[in-house]
Amino acid sequence: MKFEYYLVEKKPPIAWVYLNRPQKKNAMNPPAWKESIPIFADLDADPEIRAVIIASTSENFTTGIDLVAMIPEVPELMDKEQKGGVKFKLIPRIYAMQETMTCIERCRKPVIAAVNGYCIGAGLDMISACDIRFCTSDAVFSLREAAVGFVADVGVLQRLPHIVGQGITRELAYTAKNFDAKRAKEILLVNEIFENREELLKGAETVAMDIAQNSPLAVQASKVVLNYGIGKTVDEGLQYVASMSANIVPSNDLFEAVTAFSQKRKPIFSGT
């Protein structure tokens, strides 16, 4: 499939999803907000893909929403009257933009964000919906919306507290300041920092391949369980994982693991 904003490369067992609007520093225009939904639905359904990496084709991840390009798509933003009917139309538009990020979280395949350069505003929304985040030493992040008169409304305020905690999230949201790779690692936003883009992509690919070597059934069930557990009690999470575990075992992957162990070889999992 070809897309206007994204470049998708399937190299089983990994898929690469590149933000690919370098002439505008990958600012997110209307296609950026629409195309991720079919992309991640397809990757979720593709049995050959076991992990996904989101990266950029250029020196920046993204500078965030392309506000000028998006105004025609969301005309209610500039309506000075702001009557009830106008606001009522705006709500489903916001829901649709939220889906741009939620589809990444919903995808059962683990998604790794590989960030270089600027990751501003909507970029932070996007990577907060990913499972694992890496960056280069020159990466710059910002929860920028308060600086341009918005409340961040497509997911970062809901997801980021589970990654970095409430206090850090509030500081980032209220100040809207830039912060660097070192700070990102200190607050646990990123798992690891790489010196440059080449090493970043190589590191992300290594982890993706490590994931891909494990049982797809177990890995994907783990993601579903982890997502479910956010905001739930430990007891609720335990009940859910018991049901999930009972539903996926026995499996061909389990039989293969036992056979491989007895034969002293690495298992070759089918995901069935």
C-alpha positions in Angstrom: 0.0 0.0 0.0 1.2 3.5 -0.8 0.4 6.5 1.4 0.8 10.2 1.1 2.3 10.9 4.5 3.7 7.5 5.7 6.1 5.1 4.0 5.4 1.5 4.9 8.0 -1.2 4.4 7.2 -4.8 5.3 10.3 -6.9 5.9 8.9 -9.9 7.8 9.0 -10.4 10.7 9.3 -6.6 11.1 7.3 -3.7 9.5 8.7 -0.2 9.3 6.3 2.7 9.4 8.2 5.9 8.4 6.9 9.5 8.9 7.7 10.8 5.4 7.1 14.5 4.8 10.7 15.7 5.2 10.1 19.0 3.3 7.8 20.0 6.2 9.8 18.4 9.0 7.1 15.7 9.1 4.5 18.1 10.3 1.3 16.2 10.5 -1.1 17.2 7.8 -4.6 15.6 7.1 -3.2 12.4 5.6 -1.0 11.9 8.6 -4.1 11.8 10.8 -6.1 9.5 8.6 -3.6 7.0 7.1 -2.3 5.5 10.3 -5.6 3.8 11.0 -5.6 1.5 7.9 -1.9 1.0 8.2 -2.1 -0.4 11.8 -5.2 -2.4 11.1 -3.3 -4.1 8.2 -0.2 -4.7 10.4 -2.4 -6.1 13.2 -4.0 -8.6 10.8 -0.8 -9.6 9.0 0.5 -12.9 10.5 4.0 -12.4 9.0 4.5 -9.2 11.0 5.6 -9.7 14.6 6.8 -6.2 15.5 6.6 -2.7 14.1 9.0 0.2 14.2 7.8 3.8 13.7 10.6 6.1 12.6 11.3 9.0 10.3 12.9 9.1 6.9 14.7 12.3 7.7 16.4 14.3 10.4 13.3 14.9 12.5 10.6 12.6 13.8 7.9 15.3 13.6 7.4 18.9 14.6 3.8 18.1 15.4 0.5 19.2 13.9 0.5 21.2 10.7 -2.0 23.7 12.0 -2.4 25.6 8.8 -3.0 22.5 6.8 -5.5 21.1 9.4 -7.7 24.2 9.7 -9.8 23.4 6.6 -10.3 19.9 8.1 -11.4 21.3 11.4 -13.1 24.6 10.6 -14.8 24.8 14.0 -11.4 25.7 15.5 -11.5 29.2 13.9 -15.3 29.8 14.3 -15.4 32.9 16.6 -19.1 32.4 17.4 -18.5 29.0 19.0 -22.2 28.3 19.4 -23.4 24.9 20.7 -23.9 23.5 17.3 -20.3 24.3 16.3 -18.9 22.7 19.4 -21.1 19.6 18.9 -19.5 19.1 15.5 -16.1 19.5 16.9 -16.3 16.6 19.3 -16.5 13.8 16.7 -13.6 15.4 14.8 -11.5 15.2 18.0 -12.5 11.6 18.4 -11.3 10.8 14.8 -8.0 12.4 15.5 -7.6 10.5 18.8 -8.0 7.3 16.7 -4.7 8.3 14.9 -2.9 7.4 18.0 -5.2 4.8 19.6 -4.8 2.5 16.6 -1.1 2.2 17.4 -1.9 1.2 21.0 -4.6 -1.2 19.8 -2.4 -3.0 17.3 -1.5 -6.3 19.0 2.0 -6.2 17.5 4.5 -4.5 19.7 5.3 -1.1 18.4 8.8 0.6 18.9 9.2 4.3 18.4 12.6 5.3 17.0 12.9 9.1 17.5 15.5 11.4 16.1 15.5 15.2 16.0 12.3 17.0 16.9 9.4 15.1 18.5 7.0 17.9 19.3 3.3 18.0 20.3 1.5 15.3 18.3 4.8 13.5 18.0 4.7 13.0 21.8 1.1 11.8 21.5 2.2 9.2 18.9 5.2 7.8 20.8 3.2 7.6 24.1 0.9 5.2 22.3 3.9 2.9 21.4 5.2 0.1 23.6 8.9 1.0 23.6 10.7 4.2 22.8 14.3 4.9 21.8 15.9 8.1 20.7 19.1 9.7 19.4 21.3 12.0 21.5 20.1 15.0 19.5 16.4 14.3 20.1 14.2 17.2 21.4 10.8 16.6 22.9 7.9 18.9 23.9 4.4 18.6 25.2 3.7 21.8 23.3 0.0 22.3 23.1 -0.3 24.8 26.0 2.1 27.1 24.2 -0.3 27.4 21.2 -3.6 27.6 23.0 -4.7 24.0 23.0 -5.2 21.3 25.6 -3.5 18.2 24.3 -6.6 16.1 23.4 -5.5 13.1 21.4 -4.0 10.9 24.1 -0.8 12.2 25.6 -2.4 13.4 28.8 -4.0 10.0 29.3 -1.0 7.9 28.4 2.1 9.8 29.5 1.3 9.7 33.3 1.5 5.9 33.1 5.0 6.2 31.6 6.6 9.1 33.5 4.2 9.7 36.3 1.7 12.5 37.2 4.2 15.1 38.5 6.4 15.0 35.4 3.5 14.9 33.0 2.0 18.0 34.7 5.3 19.8 34.5 5.7 19.0 30.8 2.1 20.0 30.0 2.1 23.2 32.0 5.5 24.6 30.9 5.4 23.3 27.3 9.2 23.5 27.3 11.6 21.5 25.2 13.5 18.8 26.9 16.4 16.7 25.6 17.3 13.1 25.2 19.1 12.9 28.6 16.0 14.3 30.4 13.8 11.9 28.4 15.7 8.9 29.7 15.8 10.2 33.2 12.0 10.4 33.3 11.7 7.0 31.6 10.1 8.3 28.5 12.8 6.5 26.4 14.5 3.2 27.2 17.8 4.0 25.5 19.7 6.8 23.8 21.7 6.1 20.6 24.4 8.4 19.2 22.9 8.8 15.7 20.1 7.8 13.5 21.9 4.9 12.0 22.6 3.4 15.4 19.0 4.2 16.5 17.5 2.2 13.6 19.9 -0.6 14.1 19.1 -0.7 17.8 15.4 -0.6 17.3 15.7 -3.4 14.7 17.7 -5.6 17.1 15.0 -5.3 19.8 12.2 -5.9 17.2 14.0 -9.1 16.1 14.4 -10.2 19.7 10.6 -9.8 20.1 9.9 -11.6 16.8 11.8 -14.7 17.9 9.4 -15.3 20.8 5.9 -16.8 20.5 3.7 -14.3 18.7 0.7 -15.6 20.6 2.3 -15.0 23.9 3.8 -11.6 23.0 0.5 -10.3 21.6 -1.5 -11.6 24.5 1.0 -9.9 26.8 0.4 -6.5 25.1 -3.4 -7.0 25.4 -3.1 -7.8 29.1 -0.8 -4.9 29.8 -3.1 -2.5 27.9 -6.1 -3.8 29.9 -4.3 -3.4 33.2 -3.9 0.4 32.9 -6.3 2.0 35.3 -7.4 -1.3 36.7 -6.8 -2.8 40.2 -4.3 -5.6 40.5 -7.2 -8.0 41.2 -9.0 -7.0 38.0 -5.8 -7.5 36.1 -5.2 -10.9 37.6 -8.7 -12.1 36.7 -8.2 -10.8 33.1 -4.8 -12.5 32.6 -6.2 -15.7 34.0 -8.8 -15.7 31.3 -6.3 -14.7 28.7 -3.9 -17.5 29.7 -6.7 -20.1 29.7 -7.7 -19.0 26.3 -4.3 -19.3 24.6 -3.0 -22.5 26.1 -2.4 -25.1 24.9 -1.0 -23.9 21.6 1.3 -25.0 18.8 3.8 -22.4 20.1 3.7 -24.1 23.6 4.2 -27.6 22.0 7.0 -26.2 19.9 8.7 -24.7 23.0 8.6 -28.0 24.8 9.9 -30.0 21.8 12.7 -27.5 21.1 13.8 -27.6 24.8 13.9 -31.4 24.7 15.9 -31.3 21.4 18.2 -28.6 22.7 17.5 -26.1 19.9 15.9 -22.7 19.5 12.1 -22.9 19.0 10.5 -21.8 15.7 7.2 -20.3 16.6 4.2 -20.2 14.3 1.9 -18.0 16.3 -0.8 -20.6 16.4 
